[in-house]
Amino acid sequence: MRHSKGYRNRGRKLLSKTPRERGRPGLSRILYEYKEGDLVCIDICPNYVSTAPHRRYQGRVGKIVGKRGRAYIIKVKEGGKEKTIITTKDHIKPFMQQLATE
C-alpha cells in the first residue's frame, strides 16, 4: 500500500514542539502589530492546524502585502516565482534582521 501524500506529510519533526515550547504561544506574538511592507518569518505553530501554511514555507521570509480579515497576505519567493500565503498571526513572527537595522 502506498503511503499518504497529505498536506502535513513528513512533517513530524518540522511541525512538533520541544517539551519546553509546548502549549500556546506567548501574548507578545499575538499582540504584535504588523504593517504593510514588514518582513516576517514564517514559523508554523502546530497548535493551529486550519490556518497553518504548507510545511514547505517553514522558516521562509516574506513581505506583508495586505490583510484579509484577521489574516495577513504574505508574498514569499519560491524558486523563481513569488507565492502568496494567507495565514494568521499564530504562524508568523517579525524578521529579526529587519528590526536590528531600524
VENZIZI-V649561 format. One record per pair of residues at least 12 apart in sequence whose C-alpha atoms are under 10 Angstrom apart, sorted by the first residue. I is the first residue (numbers start at 0). GAP is how many residues later the second one is. Records with the same first field share a line. If there is no record, write none. Layout:
I=GAP + GAP
This chain:
6=46 + 47 + 48
7=41 + 44 + 45 + 46 + 47 + 48
8=45 + 46
9=45
10=43 + 44 + 45
11=34
13=30 + 32 + 41 + 42 + 44
14=28 + 29 + 30 + 31 + 32 + 40 + 43
15=28 + 29 + 30 + 31
16=28 + 29 + 30
21=24 + 25
22=22 + 23 + 24
23=21 + 22 + 23 + 24 + 66
24=20 + 22 + 65 + 66
25=64
27=65
28=60 + 61 + 62 + 63 + 64 + 65
29=58 + 59 + 60 + 61 + 62 + 63
30=58
31=57 + 61 + 62
32=56 + 61
33=30 + 32 + 33 + 38 + 55 + 58 + 59 + 60
34=28 + 29 + 30 + 31 + 32 + 37
35=27 + 28 + 29 + 30 + 31 + 36 + 37 + 38
36=25 + 26 + 27 + 28 + 29 + 37
37=24 + 25 + 26 + 27 + 36 + 56 + 57 + 60 + 61
38=22 + 23 + 24 + 25 + 26 + 35 + 36 + 53 + 54 + 55 + 56 + 57 + 58 + 59 + 60
39=19 + 20 + 21 + 22 + 23 + 24 + 34 + 35 + 36 + 51 + 52 + 53 + 54 + 55 + 56 + 58
40=16 + 17 + 18 + 19 + 20 + 21 + 22 + 35 + 50 + 51 + 52 + 53 + 54 + 55
41=13 + 15 + 16 + 17 + 18 + 19 + 20 + 32 + 34 + 43 + 45 + 47 + 48 + 49 + 50 + 51 + 52 + 53
42=12 + 14 + 15 + 16 + 17 + 18 + 46 + 47 + 48 + 49 + 50 + 51
43=13 + 14 + 15 + 43 + 45 + 46 + 47 + 48 + 49
44=13 + 44 + 45 + 46 + 47
45=44 + 45
46=43 + 44
47=40 + 42 + 43
49=37
50=20 + 35 + 36 + 37 + 38 + 39 + 40
51=33 + 34 + 35 + 36 + 38 + 39 + 40
52=32 + 33 + 34 + 35 + 38 + 39
53=31
55=22
56=19 + 20 + 21 + 28
57=33 + 34
58=33
59=16 + 17 + 18 + 32 + 35
60=13 + 14 + 15 + 16 + 31 + 32 + 33 + 34
61=12 + 13 + 14 + 15 + 20 + 21 + 22 + 23 + 30 + 32 + 33
62=12 + 13 + 14 + 21 + 32
63=12 + 20 + 21 + 22
64=19
65=20
66=19 + 20 + 21
67=18 + 19 + 20
68=19
69=17 + 18 + 19
70=14 + 15 + 16 + 17 + 18 + 19
71=13 + 14 + 15 + 16 + 17 + 20
72=12 + 13 + 14 + 15
73=12 + 13 + 18
